[in-house]
Amino acid sequence: MSQHPNGFSEFIRSRHSARAFLPDPIPAEVIEQVLIDAQSAPSNSNTQPWNVHLVGGTALQDLSAALIAEFDKSGINPDFTIDYGQGVHPQRSQALAAKMYGLLGIAREDKEARTEFVRENLRFFGAPHTALLFIPPMGDRIRAAFDQGTYAENFLLSLEAHGYHGVPQGMISPLAPTVREFLGVDEEHKLVTALTFGIADESSPVFNTSPGRAPLSETVTAHGIEGLKLD
């Protein structure tokens, strides 16, 4: 057992979601290593239910244009609900949005500026690469969605270890039909998220936005464990 866990703790806490990127592509050999690292994620009964489509270059520019055109014409059409329910969960989302819009100088009542920020999502924040994660037909897909979460975390941490940045983009999945049509993906494969990645633009005001984390006492209930502090 390691007697020096602080290095890992500091590393995992250092990862954050960049929302602005430089156009420079990542070397193919680095992307390959990130994919190998992501592939080592655990999954239920080793089913490995991730169907990943990597997009970059002019293909990513064309996909972005298709997404923006569809968004401006018809709005969103998600595979899964994007309802955060009631109570603390939407409150956390709203707090992050307020922080980011404040850094960008976007007023709450400025609907066009907020819509333009959605379009910036659909431009993949200027990044050179994205990985689109689809779930194949598997029951109600709940277990597969959990497994995709472990894959995504491995992917993002591997990027961090190689000196790059990534951001999970939930805003891509609400336009799933457009993505599937563009990539030629079967309708039964449902889009969960996009993992967009590259070299972060550290000059962006939202480069190092810290969303904050709830105290453990809000998210963890301990049973039969003495001396555990959840303050």
N, C-alpha and C positions, 0 to 999 in steps of 0.2 A: 504494500500500500504506500502511495506517495505521501511523504511527510511535508510536501511543499505545494499545496493546492492553490496558493494565491496567484501564481502565474496564469493558470487556466481561468480562475475567476475573473482576473483583470482582463484577460483576452476576450472572454465571452461577453463581458459587460461593455467592452469597447466597441462592439459591433453596433452600428446604427444604420437606419435607412436613409441613404442619400437620395435626394429628389432633384438633383441637377448633375449632369455628367458632361464630360468632354467627349468629342466625337472619336477620339483615338481608339482603334480596336485593340482588344486583348490578344496576345499571341495564341495561336491555335493550340499549342502544346499546353498552355496554362488552362485553357477551357477544357481540354481533355482530362487533365488532372482533377479539375473541379468536378467534372461529371463522374469520374471514378470515385471520388470521395463521397459525392452525393449518393451514388449507387450502393454504398456500404450501409445505408440507413436500415434500421430494423423494420419489419413489416409483419402483419398477421400471417402466420403459417408460411412465411417467406413468399408471399404472393407477388410482392414487388409491383403494386398496381399503379405505376406511374408511366404515362405515355407522354414523352417530352418532345416538343418541337422547338429547335433552336432557330432563331431568325436574326439575321444581321445584314449589313450592307444595303444595297438598293431594295432588297426584299423587305427589309424592316421599314424603309421609307414608304414603300408602296402599301404595306399593311397599315401603317399609321394614317396615310391618306384615306384609305378605305374606312378605317374606324371613325375618323373625324367626319367624313361625308355622311356615314350612317347615323352618327350621333346628332349631327345638325339637322338631318332629315327626319329621323324617327325616334330619337331618344334611345333608351336602353331596353334590352331584352335578355335578362340574365337566365342562366341555367338554374341557379339557386337563389333563394331569397337573400336580400341584403338588408332585411329588417333586423335592427339591433335590439328589438324589444323595448322594455321600459326600465327605468331606474338607472343604476350606476353605469351600465354598459354604454348606452347612447351618451350619457354625460361625459364619459371619458373621451369618446370620439369627438364630441363637440368642443371639449377643452383643447384637444390637439389641433382641430381646425382653427379655432380662435387664435391659438399661438402662431400657427403657420401663416394665416392671413395677416396677422399683425406684423410679422416680420416682413411680409411682402408688401405691406402698405395697402391691403385690400380691405375696404370698409365693409361692414356687415350688410349694408343695404346696396352695395355695388354688385348687383346680380350678374352683369356682363363680365366683370373682372373675375368673379367666381367661376362663371362658365368657361372663361378662357383658361383658368387654371385646370379645369377638367380636360380641356383640349391639350394642355401641356402634359397631362397624364397620358393621353392618347398619342402624344409625340414621344412617349417613352422617356420623357425628361431629357431628351437629347442623347441618350445612351446609344452605343454601337451594337448592343446585343440584348436579346431577351430570350428566356426559356419559358415556353407556354406549357403548363401542366394540365393534362387531361386525365380524367378517370374513366376507365373502360366500364362496360356494363357489369356491375357486381352488386346484386341485391339492392339495398337502399343506399349504398355507397358510403355509409357512415364510417365503417372501418377503413375503407380505401382512402377517405378524406383524411383520417388520422395518419395513415401511413404516408400520404403525400406531405403532411406537415413535417414528419421526421426527415423526409427527403429534402424538403425546402430548407430546413434548418441546417442540414449538412452542407447543402449547396452554398448558402450564405456565409457560413463560418469558414468554409474552404476559400471562398473569395477573400474574406478578411485575412486569412492566413497567408495568402499570396499577395497581399497589398492592394487589393481592389475593393470596390464597394458594390453592393446590390440593394435592391428594394423590392419587396413583394408588392405587386400592383393589383389590388382588388378591383380597381376601376376598369381593367381590361375584360374581366369575366362578364360584366353586364352586357357586353357586346359579343357574346359567344358565337351566335350564328354567323356574324360577319367574319370572325376569326376562322371558324370551321370552313366556310366557303373559300376563303382565301388560301388556306393550307390544304384543302382537299381532305379534311378529316370527317369521318363518319358522324352522323347526327347523334348516335348513341354514346359517343365519347363526350363527356361533359367537362367544360373548362372551369378549373378551380381558381387559378391565379397565373400571373406572369411574374417571373423572377427576372427583373431588368438589371443589367450590370455593366460595369466598365470602370473608367477612372473618374472619380467624383470631381466635380467642379467646386473646389474649396472656396472660391470667391462668392458663391451663392449665399444669400442671407439665410437660406434654409438648409445649408449643408449639414450643420451639426445641431439640428433641432432635437432637443431632448424631450420626448413625450412624457417622461416620468413613469413611475411604476407604483401601483397601489401597495400599501403595506401588507405584509404577509397575513396580518390579522383579518384583512378583507377577503382574502382568497383561499386561505388554508384553515381547515379544522382538523386538529390533531386528536387522535384517540389512543390512549394507553402509552403515550410517550412522555416520560417525565423530564422536566428541565428544559423543554423546548421553548424558546422565546419567539413569539410571533408579533412583536411590537412593530 
